[in-house]
Amino acid sequence: MKKHYYIVAVIVLLIIVFNVFFAEYFLYQKVNKNPTEKNFSTYYESYPNGWFKEDVLFLEITENKQIIPIRTFLNDFPNSDKYDKVLAINESLWNKGIAKYNEAITSKTDLDTKDTKFFNHLLQYMKKKNQHTIMLDFNGDISVKNYDKYSEIVRSTLDTIVYKTDGRTVTNNVEEIEDNYEKNNLRSYEEKFRYSFEYRLNKLFSRNFIDVIHFDESSEKTPLKLSINYNIANEEEVYTEGDVSFPVMWTYNSKEEDQDDDFEVYLIGISIDFSIDMKLPESNETFSFKQQTSVMQGINDVTTIKNCYGRLTRGNFYNFNDAIFKKFGVPEKD
């Protein structure tokens, strides 16, 4: 009787295996006949470790030449007879992006050859090592202070000057800024830079080709690390008499129409000192760049005072990123 049960169990198991195998096989055939992004995704989701995954990946690579399936193939099938072909496609994508960069800088005469040489060597290094990840190591500091933290002489002097021109004092009409620059806000500014940096790099290649990550999120440390230091502080002017520092004041006017007086509030100017440093592994080549920005330069484009400092500061991080790529000569558009 037990033997009979064993035979039944084996038959049931064979039927299950048969059905599972042919279900995958039929889906594999469907992908072969109609290699669309939807069919590829359906196969990977249904059979993440399927019998035909190697062939499906190779088909997707030859059809679309996208970096994600290429990376997956090179990682998962290092002993495949198709490995060298996939490696060659991977190299061709690197060559295409590097050629695009070299073509872009030939028509520009305002670039420093040291900067363009560094960026070219960075791309060549990444190609040689098949390195697709760059880490950003941020070191940010905040040293802003509210208007009432200035000395009595500074506040009274500014109040007198402003009252003569505007008919009002700065005191009691100024936006406090310390609450706008808490430490936990820094991450959103850094993320704006990270996203913009990754986006501009991938303009040379394709979406997801190069990953730009925060240093503290990396479990596998890449040798490519970009150090970014910045300090957010009050924008000030130093007058020669007594060397007293006065905050630079900006006026924010309401954007609402039909108002006799469109004044809304005074804003203390904010400046950011940026610096960036990078060293190429296996080389003595370095890249360094510093820039000081005025956060309030875009004040006229702000339609509401709510979170004004936050929006303008994120814009400055974007602008610093843009300044870096302009030094490298990387094109803004495809």
Phi, psi and omega in degrees: 000320180297322180299321179298318178297318179299317181297317178298317181297318180295317179299315179299317180297317179297321178297317179297312180299318180301313181294317180297314181299313184287332174298316177293319182298317180295322176293321176300317178296324178296319178296319179299318183283329183221079185282074178260163179300322180296317181291322176299313181298320180298319180295312182297321180291323182282326185221072183300337177233043187289165179298327188254015184300319180301314181291322180294316177300314181297321177297316179297320180296313181291331180282313191249337182051050177258150191287328183298308177296330177296312179299317180299316181297312182297327179281321188270336186228061182293341182256010182290148176287351177262000187302313183296325178293319178293321178298322179293322177294318177302315180294324180295326177292319175300313182299322180296316180293319179294320178296323178297319178294312182298325178292322183294323185277345181293333182267002182253130184253356185257019183260148174276122183299333178296321180290314181293325177296317179300313183294321178298317179292328175298313179295321179295321178297315181297321177296313182300318182268359187050046184263119185249009186233134173237133179261141175251120180253100183272140173225092185252151179221152179236128178223044178275159177212149180290164183300323183288354177277349176283159182294162180300321182293323178294312183294318181292322179296313179296318179301318180295314181297313184291322181298323180295328183263323186251346181077018177210160178263162174289316178305133182074001177230025185238141179283129175287142188245343185299323180292339180279348185231054174283157184303323183288353176278343186298325184299323181293325177291317180295324179293325176299316178295313182302312181299315182294321180296313179297319181298316182292321177299316184286349172298333179283335187240259178201169181302133178073008182293316178241132177261129174247121187233160173286144184303320185280356179262357186270123175273330176247108187289122176274148178288350181268102183232131178252120181266125183235117178250143177206151177226125179260121185215168175297139174278124187227158173238138180256121177269144187296326182287102178084359180052043180271134180269126178248138176292141175281123185257138177240148179255127175255121179257142180297144179268002179284141181274170176060041175241132179295321179236113184270004177297137177240312183193155170269144179238135174282130179294148179236136175239152179234125174265113180255147167211146182223140182220142177209142177236133178285131175298151179059029183201163175261003182289136180226159174228130178223144181205137178233148177205139173250130183239154174255116184301325191279002182300333181262020186298328182290344180268355181274125185267347178213147183286341181300126180055031182300312182298319181298314181295317181292324180292316176301323177297324178291324175296321176296317182294324177295319175301316180297321180296323178297312183289334174292323176295324178283339182084017180287128181295148180282329184248164179296000000 
